[in-house]
């Protein structure tokens, strides 16, 4: 099971939609995934052990896993390419 974190602030609905798109794409590619959505304004500690972190604003530094800019989910440009990049990383 791969673990994905989507972390941001007041863009909760956007993060939930991003999680659904990632889950759907992983299901299509037979990748078992658990996606956690975390509001960094409520707590700066989202947990650990993630395979990928998607940040909606610059926050994470020195992580052991890939940290990906989630801005395409906010502006709706490049979403499909971003989801493909995420699933490619998860399938490796």
HELIX and SHEET records of a PDB file:
HELIX    1   1 UNK A   12  UNK A   28  1                                  17    
HELIX    2   2 UNK A   71  UNK A   75  1                                   5    
HELIX    3   3 UNK A   79  UNK A   91  1                                  13    
SHEET    1   A 4 UNK A  33  UNK A  39  0                                        
SHEET    2   A 4 UNK A   2  UNK A   8  1                                        
SHEET    3   A 4 UNK A  52  UNK A  55  1                                        
SHEET    4   A 4 UNK A  66  UNK A  69  1                                        
END                                                                             
